[in-house]
Amino acid sequence: MDRNTVFRQERFTPVTMWTQKQRFVSHLKVITSAVSLGHDESLIVFLGENDERQYLYPEKFHNGFFRFSVGIEDVDDITADLRQALQAVKLVALE
């Protein structure tokens, strides 16, 4: 599998997405959950449907989405972290 292929598009209800979002982020080891982005480490933040910044994004994102900022960690470490967290919450089955 190409190391750049990590996610596949899924559709979730907002409640399911919120629960899975919390579980997904809790399984990350290299990537840090943050309230804002911009650092030398990889950071991830979830903007939910009630986030005041929603108006900044196209309507298709108004149910919530992750913003991800890649830091200076090794790309294989970042990719492995995303894979293991996605597998842990059973969002994708990766080889």
C-alpha positions in Angstrom: 0.0 0.0 0.0 1.2 3.5 -0.9 2.1 5.3 2.4 0.2 8.3 1.2 -3.0 6.3 1.1 -4.3 6.5 4.7 -7.9 7.7 4.6 -11.0 6.7 2.7 -14.0 8.9 2.6 -16.7 7.8 5.1 -20.1 9.3 5.9 -21.1 9.5 9.6 -23.9 11.1 11.5 -22.7 14.1 13.6 -23.2 12.1 16.9 -21.3 9.1 15.5 -18.6 11.3 14.0 -18.1 13.1 17.4 -17.8 9.9 19.3 -15.4 8.4 16.7 -13.5 11.7 16.6 -12.8 11.5 20.3 -11.8 7.9 20.2 -9.6 8.5 17.1 -7.7 11.4 18.6 -7.2 9.5 21.9 -5.3 6.8 20.1 -2.8 9.1 18.4 0.7 8.8 19.8 2.8 11.1 17.6 0.2 13.6 16.6 -1.0 16.0 19.3 -4.6 17.2 19.7 -4.6 21.0 19.7 -7.0 24.0 19.6 -4.9 25.8 17.0 -2.4 24.8 14.4 1.1 26.0 13.6 4.1 24.4 15.3 7.1 22.2 14.6 5.1 19.1 15.8 2.2 17.5 14.0 -1.1 18.8 15.3 -4.8 17.9 14.7 -7.9 19.7 15.6 -11.5 18.8 15.0 -13.9 21.6 14.0 -17.4 20.5 15.0 -20.7 21.6 13.5 -21.1 24.3 16.2 -17.6 25.7 15.9 -17.6 29.5 15.4 -15.1 29.1 12.5 -17.4 27.0 10.3 -18.4 30.1 8.2 -14.8 30.1 7.0 -15.2 26.8 5.1 -17.5 25.6 2.3 -20.9 24.3 3.4 -20.0 20.7 2.8 -17.7 20.9 5.8 -20.3 22.3 8.2 -21.0 19.0 9.9 -17.4 18.9 11.2 -14.0 18.0 10.0 -10.3 17.5 11.1 -7.7 20.1 10.3 -4.2 18.6 10.3 -0.8 20.3 10.4 2.2 18.2 9.6 5.3 18.8 11.7 8.9 17.8 11.4 8.4 14.2 12.6 9.4 11.4 10.2 6.7 10.9 7.6 6.6 7.2 8.3 6.0 7.8 12.0 3.1 10.2 11.2 1.6 7.8 8.7 1.9 4.9 11.1 0.3 6.9 13.8 -2.7 7.8 11.6 -3.0 4.2 10.5 -3.0 2.7 14.0 -5.5 5.2 15.3 -7.8 4.6 12.4 -7.6 0.9 12.9 -8.1 1.2 16.6 -11.5 2.9 16.1 -12.3 0.7 13.2 -12.7 3.6 10.7 -10.7 1.8 8.0 -9.2 -1.6 7.5 -5.7 -1.0 6.3 -3.1 -3.7 5.4 
